[in-house]
Amino acid sequence: MLILIWFVVCIIFYLVHKILGNSGHALEVFALVTALVLFFIDRLSRKEKK
């Protein structure tokens, strides 16, 4: 599970950096998108355990 999270975060970082580059909002977008994806991964993993 940790490897999945690591790959997802790296992919998100790459995409945000590719789209926004060095703009001032790249870090904020990266943090927001990462939080949303981690939330959904957590929801899916809890759903499978039930």
BELVENVEN-V286583 format. One line per field, one symbol per residue. ss: DSSP state (h for helix, s for strand, l for the rest). burial: I if it has 24 or more other ideal C-beta (glycine too) atoms within 12 Angstrom, else O. Layout:
ss=???
burial=???
//
This chain:
ss=lhhhhhhhhhhhhhhhhhhhlllllhhhhhhhhhhhhhhhhhhhhhhhhl
burial=OOOOOOOIOOOIOOOIOOOOOOOOOOOOOIOOIIOOIOOOOOOOOOOOOO
//
